[in-house]
Amino acid sequence: MTPTLWRLLAGRTCAAFATALIPTTLTLAVMRTGSAGDLGLVLAAEMLPMLLLLPVAGVAADRFPARRVVLAADLVRAAAQLAIGVLLLSGPVRVPELAALSAVTGAGVAFGTPAARTLVAAVVAGPGRLRANSRLMVAQGLAAIAGPAAAGALMLAAGAGWSSVMTGALFAASALTLGGLRTPAREHCGVRGGFTAELRAGWKETRGHPWFLANVMAHGVWHLTAGLLLTLGPLIAVESLGGEGAWVAVAQAGTAGLLAGAWAAGRLPVRRPLVWVAAASAAFAPALAAFAFRLPVAVCAAAYFVGMGAVGLLSPLWETEIQRRVPAEALGRVGSFDSLISFAARPLGLAVAAPLAAVTGTALPLLAGAVLVAAANLSVLLLQDVRAHPERKPSPALR
């Protein structure tokens, strides 16, 4: 890899590891002295600004150099996490202050997400993007695995405050690493009449890509059903598959599959990436069905390995196709709609799973989810743009 790609990989890994530390740190810190309601408030305080600010962040990612937006977003997150660390070290948890700082962190996540995608497109040339996105996915997957364990260890060894301080330091390291990346000068096309005009132009560009809208909605269904499984899967494992250890085994199989799929994405001869993306998203259905029918734990683990392996495969392919097909001057705004659907759908699945199961039992929501995720993603193949794998054309919306 080139020094620039190494620097990109190091910076994104630091940010991913820091992000993975946050939920465990907050959960353990709040639950020691607070309640489940306090925890819900703190987590919601981070999620809400993230969702509300993503469209604004998309405009910023297209208007300003991506490395500067990423630098600012990481510095904001670093400052918020360091402040949380100081707050936790200074005494008992104070929920209002913790919620406010979590909201600042969520704002940083919102601005960093579309800009990171734009930064990869600016730094890595077209032929090397798939391999770069594959490596980034593997690194982020490993960070997501290590983060909760590291947060728990830090909590036991030094307390939640020092875990947040470490999180802030990692975001600062990401800012220093990515903020210094040299990117080619990029001319911005289209209107410059203010935020509203740019947002409208971004939505017009988004509507000009039916393949994108269809996939984003189908991926939203995937995130919704993943939320169902993450809630109901552990319950089924405890009740029928042998206890908590059964769910741990299934989760570990899924993690292994995710990493294997991400590693393979940059090495397989993929001719029509969006066909692979649709098929991979639909491959989550067997895992949902396996839990619905309460099949033996080995079958559930194998199905989850395949389903998450498909996710690991599709994520780099999807990122690369967005970067290839969407004009650079609109990538932040178009990509922000993808992130918005993804960030919103997963919590919705988590929220509705238990109430649905209380009324219908666990099998029906999971079976319905299996049918829905397969149908939504395979129906994308009806679009000619998906099957034909067309070359990117200049955008009529922003010319």
N, C-alpha and C positions, 0 to 999 in steps of 0.2 A: 504494500500500500504506500501511497505517497504521504509525505509529512502532513499535507493538508487533510487528507482523509483520516490519518491517525488522530489529528487534532479534533476533527469533527466527531470521530467515534469516542474519544476520551471525554469530550464535553457533554455529549448526549448521554453517555453512560453515567457520568456524575449527576446529571439532572434526573435521570431515571431512578438512580439509587436514592437520591434525596427524596424524590416523590414517593417512593415505596416506603420510606421510613415514617412518613407523616401519619397515615391512618392508625398504625399500631401505637405510635407514641401518644397521639391524642386519645385514643380509646383507653389505653392503660392509665394515662394521667387523669382523665376525667372520671373514670369509673372508680378510682381509688377514693375519691372524696365527693363525687357528685352522683348523679342518677342517670338512668337511661335517657330521660328527657333532656338533661343537660348535654349529653353526648350527641343526641339528635340535633339539638340546636347548633352546636359547634360544627358538626359535619354539614348541616344545611347551609350554614353561613359561608362555608367554602364553596359549595356547589352552586348556589344561586347566582353570585356575581360571575362565576365561570360561564354559566349558560347565557346570562344577559349580555355579557360583554364580548362574546365570541364574534358576532357580526362586526362590532366596532374594531376588534382585533384584526379581522380579515382585511378591513380597509387600511389599517396601519401597516400590515405586512406588505401590502401592495404599494403604499405611498412612500414608505421609508425603506432604506437598506435593511435587509433581513437580519444581518448580524447586529445592527444597532437595536432593533426591536428585541431580539433574543437577549442581548446584553442587558437592556433595561428590565425585561421581564425577570431574568435570573437575579439581578440585583434587588429588585423589589421582593422576590421570594426569599432571598438571603436575609434581607433586613427584617422581614416579618417573622421568619423562623428564629433568628437570633433574639428578637424581642420576646417571642414566646418562651425561648429558653431562659431569658432573664426573669420573665414573669413566673415561670415554674420554679426557678431556683430561689426566688425571693420569698416564697411562702405558699400557703394553700392555693389551690386552683381558684381563680376568679373567672367565672364563666363569661360574663359580658366582655371583658378585655380579650379573653381567649377567642371568643366568637368574632370580635372585630378584627383581630390579627389573622384569623383564618379566612375572613372575607378578603383581606388584602392578598393573602396567598392565592386564593381563587382567582382574583383579578390578574395576578401574575401568570397563572396557568393559562388563562384565556388568551393573553397576548402572546405567550410563548408558543402556543400550539400551532397556529397557522404559520407563524414566522419560521418555526423550525423546519416545516415542510418546504417552505420557500428557500430557506438557507441551503438545504440539501440540493435542490434543483440548481441553485446558483453556483455551488461549489463543485459539484460532481457532473462531469460531462455525460451526455445521454447514454452512450454505450456502457458506462460503468455504474449507472444508477441502481440497476437491479441488484448487483453484487453489494453495493454500498448499503442499500436498504435492507438486504438480507443480514449483513453484519450488524447493522444498527438494531434490528429486531432481536437477534440473538443476544446482544449485549443488554438490551432493555429487558428481555426475558430473564436473564440471569440476575439482573438488578432487582427485578420484581420478586424473585425467589429469595434473594439474600436480605432484602430490606426488612421484612417483618422479623426475621430471626435476629438481625443486628439490632433492631429497635428494642426487642425484648431483652437481649443481652445487656444493652446499655442501660435499660430501665433497672435491671436487677443489680448491675454493677455500680452505676453512678446516679441513677435517677432520670426522670423524664426530661428535666431541664437540659442535661448534657446531651441527650439524644436530639433535642431540638437545636442545640448549638452546633452539633455535628451536621445536622441537616442544612442549617444556614451556611456552614463552611463549604459543604458540597455544592450548593447553589452558587456560592461565590467563585468556587473553582471552575464551575461550568461557565460562568460569566467571563472570567479571565481567559478561558480557553477558546470559547466560541466568539467572544467579542473581538478578538484579534485576528480572526480569519480574514484572509484577503479574498474578496469576491470580485468578479468582473463587473465593470460599470454597467448598470442596467437602466435603460431609458424607459420611462413610464409613458404608456400610451393612454389615449382616452381622455375623458373630461377631467378637469381640475376645478370644478365649480363648488366644491365643498363636500362634506361628509355624505349628505343625503344623495347627491348626484352620483357619487362613487358607489354607494351602497346599491342604488338602483341599477347602475351599470353592471355591478357584480352579480346581482340577481338575474339580470337579462342574460349575462354570459352563462350563468348556471342553467337557465332554462334552455339555452341553446345546445346543451349536451344531454339528450335523453338517456344515453347510456349511463351517465353519472347519476342523474336523479333516480333512475330505476334501481341502480345498485345501492345508492345511499338508503333508500327506503327498505330495500331487502336486508341490508346490513343492520338497519334499525330493528327489524324483526329478529335478526340473530341475537342482537344485544338483549332484547326483551326476553327471549327464550333462555339465554344464558343466565339472566337474573332469576328466572323461574328455577332453573336447575341448581344454581348456587344456594338457593333457599331451601328447596324441597329435597335435593339430593342428600344432604347430611341427615335430614329427618328420616328418610327412607333407609339410609345406611344404618342408622342407630336402631331402627325398629325391626328391620328385616334382613340385613346383610351381614350382621356380625358385630355391630357397634361402631364406635368412633374410629377404631383402627381401619375399618373397611373404607370409610370416607377418606382417611389419610392416604390409603393406598390408591384410591381412585384419583385423588387430587395430584399425587405424585406422578401417576401415569399420564395425566393431562399435561403436567408441566414438561415431562420428558417429550411428549408428542409435540408440544408447542415449539420447543427448542429444535427438535429434529426437523420439523416442517420449515422453520425459518432458515435453518442451515441449508436445507435442500433447495430452497427457492432460487438461490443464486447459481445453482449448478445444474438444474434440470433444463432440457431443451424445450422451452415453452414457446410455442408459435402464436397461440391466440390467448393472451393472458386473461382476458375477461371471461372467457369460457372456463378456464381453470378457477377463477375467482368465484364464479357462480356455483360450480360443482363443489368447490371446497366449502362454501358457506352452507350448502344443502347437506353436506356430510355430517353436520351436527345433529341431524334428526335421529340417527340410530342411538346416540347416547341418551337423548330424551326418552326414546321408546324403551330402552333397556331399563332405565330407572322406573318408568311407568309400570312395566310388567314385573318389576322387582326380580330381575334375572340374577343369577349368581354373581358375586362380586367380581370374579375374573372376567365375566362377559361385560359387565358395566365398565370395568377398568379398561378393557380393550376398546370398547366403543368410545370411551372418553379420550383415550390415546389417539384414536383415529380422528375424532372430531376436533380436538385441539391441535393435532398435527396439521389438519387442513387449515385451521386458522393461522398457524405459523407460516404456512405456505402462501396463503392468500394475502396476508398483510403486506409483505414486500412487493408482491405483484401489483396490488392495488395502489400502493403509494407510487410506484414507478409509472403506472399508467396515468395517474392523475398528473404527475409531473411531465409526462410526455405529451399528453393530449390537450391539457389546458394551457393557454398562453401564459407566459411568465408574468405578464403585467396584471393578470387576474387570478393567479394561483392562490393567493392568500384569501381572497373573498370567496372564491368557489370552494376551497378546501374547508373554510370555516363552517359551511353548512353541513359538510360531512361530519366534522367534529361535534357540531351541535346535536345532530340526531343521535350520534353514538353516546355522547355524555348523558343525554336525557333518557334514552331508552333503557339502559341497564338499571338505573335506580328505579324506574317504573316497574320493571320485572321483579326486582327485589321487593318492592312495596306491595304488589298485588298478589304475590305467590301465596303467602300464608292465608289471607282472607279468602282467596279462591279455594284453596285446599280445605279450609274449614267448612265450606258449603258443599263442595263436590267430591272431596277426597283428593289425594295426590295424583292419581293416575290420569284423570281427565285433563287437567291443565297441561301436564307434560305431553300427553298424546296430541292434544290440540296444538301445542307448540311444535311438536315434531312435524305434523302435517303443514302447519303454517310456514315454518322456516324452509322446508323443502319446496313448497309451492312458490313462495315469494322469490326465492333465489333462482330456481330453475326457470321461472317465467321470464327472467331477464334474458334468457337465451333466445326469446322470440324477437329481440331487437337485432336488426341487421348490423348496426354499428358494433355490437358485441361480437357477433359471429365473424364479421369480415375483418376485424382488427384494422380499421382504417388508419392511415397516416394522419397526424395532426394537421388541421387546416387553420389558417388565420381566422381569428374570431371576428364575426360580423358585428358583434355587440360593442366591441371596444375600439374598432378602427376609427 
